Amino acid sequence: MVSKYNKKLIKLKLGDIGSTGDTTAIVNSETINVFGGIPGEIVLAEIIEQQRSKRKQKRVFGTVKQILTPSRYRIKTPCDFYGHCTGCNWQHINYQYQLHLKQLILKNELYKYLNKSIKIEKIIPSVNQFNYRNHGRFSVRRNGQIGFTNKVTKKFVGINKCLIMSENINSHIKNLDSLVGETSQISIRTAEYTESFLIQPKIKNKKIKIETGQKSYNELINTNKFQISSPSFFQVNTPQISKMSRIINSLIKDINKNILIDAYAGVGTFGILLKEKFNNIIGIEQSYSAVIDAKQNIKNINNYNMVIGNSEEVISAIKPKIDLLLLDPSRKGCDEKLLENLILNPVKNIIYISCEPKTLGRDLNLLTQNSKYKIISINPIDLFPNTHHVESITLLKLKK
């Protein structure tokens, strides 16, 4: 790392929140990201210039070290590791203002692509602001100490608990800490409504008193039992899943309910929660482990069939009229071939669940720019308190 500013403290007036959740500031006529700030604050920030690689340009960034003029939305952070591990970057911000900023990030990213008259509904808050995550992936260093890698400095930060992880995960951290030196990473996943959990990889240390190496764990959502394997995706904020299901139900109440295509289906979560609303449900998923989970989860659901493959290929092969297409892709958004297929062979209704405003805006632009689809509503919901991430549920309808 080459440091032009050599960690000098520089007085800055902080600007808007950017898409990464950091505030912006001007340093030597250059706009940089500053971690730990709130728009409008005057701070002393440590500025670092980092050479990323020979092929990538150097990166200049800042970290707030002293608050000179605090925002009225600044609060005392409850976590001893805040600012060191960089995992939850908004702990210093009042929760109601966090929600406002998430709504702003979503709006700013979507308006880069879409007509500014599109209405974005008020964001739905999380049931829990702390202890909500059901999945933690941790670094292991220093003879088995559990922790995180700072996203800015890349240095290891040891922890004894994480306030956004569930109480069950924190309990497992306590039981495992300093005993897992045989691995460099450890993943812990726990259920909210059952006592099930998994810890990967399997640890051989005989001093550990809890089971490790489980292939899967089980969760219960609205009386539906879900098997979730270690590699399979599942929403990290379990109580919010029921809220998401209620939003989707409110959006589809006036549509025909014969065929639902559950694309990027994962372990079948939303298709299963909608099983009583549709006559036929087809789930599509590429992940082998998720398909195995989904088939287990739907074994007693007669109207749900699971297919392994690419969504664009499966959808184009389905001849009957699709009443609703449910899309729930990863942060990278939908495959371009899928979107092109939906333009050439449109479906009546689309629900797009997104965890990344940038790719959502890009994909909605493709679906609406040719006037095939109209955006009916965009419903943000907070699944990630004390971070800048924001989930949203968008309803699109085919224009008549």
N, C-alpha and C positions, 0 to 999 in steps of 0.2 A: 504494500500500500504506500503510495506516494502522497504526502500531505502538503499542499500548497499553503494552507492556512495554519497548519501545524496545531490544530485543536485550539485556536484562539477563540475567546469569547467575543462575539460581535452583537451589538445592539440592533434589534430588528423590530419592525412593525409587521405583524403577521397578517397575511391576506386570507383568501378564501380557503375552504376545505377542498382538496383535490380528490380525484377518484380513488386514490390509495388510502384516504383517511388522514393524511398529513396536511397541515396548513402549508401555504406557499409564502415565499418571501423573495425579495430582490437582493442579490449579493453580487457586486461588481457587474451590474447590468444583466445578470443572469437570474432566471426564475428557478428556485430550488425548493425541494420539499423539506419541511421542518417537522420532526417528530415531537409530540408532546404539547402542542400548542392548541389554541382556540382562536378563531378569526377575531381580529381586532386587538389582540393583546400586544403589548410591548415587552420584549423579553431579551435576555442575554442568551445567545445560542452558541453552542460549539459547532464550528463549521469544519467539515472534513472533505478532502478531495481524494477519491479512491480510484485507483487504476484497476478496472475490472478484468481486462485481458488484452492481448495484443490486437484482437479483432474488434473489441467493443470499446466505445468511447469511455473516457473516465467519467466518474459520477461525483457530483458535489451534493452534499446533503447536510442537514443540520439537526441538532438535538437541543431542545430547550433545557437550560441549566438553571436559570433564575428568572422569576417572574417580576417584572418591574411594574407593569399595569395589568392586573389580572382581569379576566372576563368575569362578569357576574354569574356565568354558568360554570365556572371552575369549582370543583369540589375536592376535598381531601381524598386521596386514593387509599383504599383499605388494604391493598396488597403490598407486602414487603418487597416483592420482586418487580413491581411495576416500573417500567422504564429500563429495566435490565434485560428481561426476557423478550420484550417487545411483542408478546403474544396478543394481549388485549390492549390495543393502542388508544382506547377512549375511556379508560377508567377515571380519568381526571375531569370528565365532562358530565354534568347533570343529565340524568337519564332522559328527561323530557326533551332536552336540547339535542341529545343524541338522536332521538327520533326525528326531530326537525332536520338535522343534518343529513340523515339517511334519505329522507324524502327529497332533500335538495340534491344530493348526489345522483339519485335515480332520475330526477327531473333533468338535471344538466346533461347527463349522458344520453338520455332518450331524445332530448331536444336537439342534439347534434344531428340526428337522423330523421326526426319526425316532426309533423306539424305541431306547433306550440299550442294549438287549441285542444289537443288531446288531454282529457282529464285524468289526473292521477288521484286516486282515493286517499283518504287519510290512513297513515300507516297504523297497523294493529300492533300494540306492544306485546312483549314477551310476558308469559306468566311469571317467569323467574328472571331476575337480572344477574344473579350469580348461581353457581352450582347447577348449571343447565346442560352442560355438554355430556353426552353419553359416550364419547369417543375421544381418547387422548393418545397422541403419538409423541413419544419422548426420546430424547437423546440420552445416551449413557456414557459417562466418562469417569475419570478419577476413581478407578477401582470399584465401579458399580454405582456411582452416584447418579440419580435420575434428575433430568432437567431439560432445558430448552437451549436452542442455538439462537443467539441474538441476530435478527434479520439484517441489522446494519453492520455490526462489527464482526459477525460470524463467530463470536466467542461463546463458549459454553457457560450457561448459568445454572447452577444447581438449585433445586427447589425441594421443599418438604411438603408442599401442597400447592394447588392452583385453584384460585377462587372461582374460575368459570367452569371448572370440571365438577362433575357430580360428587356428592359426598362419598359415594361408593368408590369412585376412582381414587379420591384422595386417601381413603382408607387403604386401598391396595398399594398406593405409592409408599405409604408409611410402612407397610409390611415387606415391601420389596427393596426399599432404598439401601444401597451399599451391599446388596446381595446378588446383583445381576451383572457383574463385571464380565461375564462370559459373552455378552452381546453388546453391540454398539447402539441399538435402538430397541425400544419396547413399545408395544401397542396394548392399550387397555380399553376394553369396551364393556359397558355395564347397562343393565336394563333399569328402567324407571319403575315399572309396574310388576316386575317379577324379581326374584333374587338371583337371576342368571347373570353370568359374566364370562368374558374370555380374556386371557392374557397370552400374547404371542411375542416372541417364540417360546417354546417350552424351555424352562430353566432347570438345570440339573442340580443346582446348589441345594443340598439336603437341609440347610438351615431355613429355607423358605417353608412356611407352614400352610400356604394356600396352594390350590391347584393352578398349574399353568399349562399352556399348550393346547387349550381347547380349540376345536375346529370351528365352533359356532356358539352363539348364545340365543336366548329366546326373549321376546318382548310381547306385550299385550297392548293392543290399541283398539278401543271400542269393542271389546270382547273377541277381537281377532288375534290369533296367535301367529307371531312371525318368527321364523328361524332366520338368523343373520350370521353368515359366515365371516371369517376374518377379513377376506378381501372385498366383501360385498358392500355397496353403498347403502346407507340408511341415514335419514335426516338426524342431525346431531342434537336437536332440541325436541325431545320426545313429546312434551305436553303441547307444543305448537302444531304437531301433525294433525290433531283433531280439529284445531282451528282452521287449518288449511283445507281440510275436508269439508268443513262447514261453508267456507268461502266458495269452493268449487260447486257444492250443492246449490248455493244461492244463485250462481251464475248460469246453471244449466236447467233450471226448473221449467223453462218454456220450450225446450228442444225435444225432438223425438229421441227416444231412448231404446233403439234397437241394437245398434252396434257401437261399441266403444273400443278404440284402438289405444292401448296404453304403451306408447313408445318410450324408449329409455326407461323401461319398467322397473329396473332394479330387482328387488325382492318381491315386487308386485304390490307395493304399499297402497298406492292410490286406486288402482284397479280393484283391489280387494275391498277397500273402504267404500267403493261405489258399486259393489256387486249386486245390491238390491235395487239399484236404479236402472240397470240395463239388462236387456235380454241376453246379449252376447258380448263377451269381453275377450279381446286378444291382446296379450302382452308380448312386447318385442324387446329383447335385450341381447347384447353382445357378450357380456361377461359370463363365463361358464359357471363360476361359483354362484353368481346372483340367480342364474336360471335354475340351478339345483335347489337353491333356497326357495325360489318362487314356486317351483313345482311341489315342494313340500308344503308351502303355505296355502296352495290352492287345491290340495288333494281332495278336500271335501266341498269344493265349490264347483258345481256342475257347469256353470255358464262362463267359466274363465279357462281359456286355453293359452299356454305359454309357448312362444316360438323363439329359438335362438337364431340370431342373424342381424343384418343391418336393417334399420328401420325403413330406409328408402326402398330397399329391394322388396321387403315383405309388404309394405303398404301398396306398392304398385301392382302387386300380384293379387290383392284382395279385390274381388269383383263386386260384391254387394256394396251398396251405398253406406258410407261411414257417417254416422250421426255426430260423433265427437272424436276428435283426435287429441289425446293428452300427451304433451311433450314435457319432459323433465330432464334436460341434458345437463352435463357437467358445466363448469365455468367457461369452457371453450365454446359453448353454444351448440347449435344444431349443425349437422353435416350439410354442406352446401348442396350436395346431390339430393338430400331429403327436401330442402326448401325448393329447389328447382322442380322436383317431382310434384310438390304441393301447388306450384304455380301452373304446371301443365295439366295436372289431374287434381283439381281443388276438392276439398272436403267442406262440409257445411259449417262446421264449428271447430275451433281450435282453442284449447286451453294450454298456454305456455307458462310453465313454472320455471323461473330463472333465479339464479343466485349471483349473477354477474350483469350489472346494468349495461356495461359496454357491449357485450356480445348480444344481449337482448335487443338493444337499439339497432345494431347491425342486422339482426335477423328479422325484426319487425319491419325494417326499411325494405328488405327484399320482398317480404310478403305483401306489403301495402303499396309499393311504388308503382306497380302495374294496375292498381285499382281493383285487383281481384278480391282483396280482403279489407275489411274495415275493423279498426280497433274499437271495441265496445267499452272496455274498462281495463284499468291497470290497478291492481290491488296489492300494495306493499304490505309485508308482514315481517316483524323482527324475529329472526331465529338466532341472532348472534349479538346479544347485548354486550356492551363495552368493547365492541369492535366496529369497524366501519362497514362491514358486510351487510347487505340487505337482500332479502328474498322478495319476489313479487309473483303475482298470478295474473296473467293477461288473458282476456277473452277476445278472440277474433271471430268474425262471422263473414261468410262468403257473401259478396254483394249480389243482389238479385239482378 
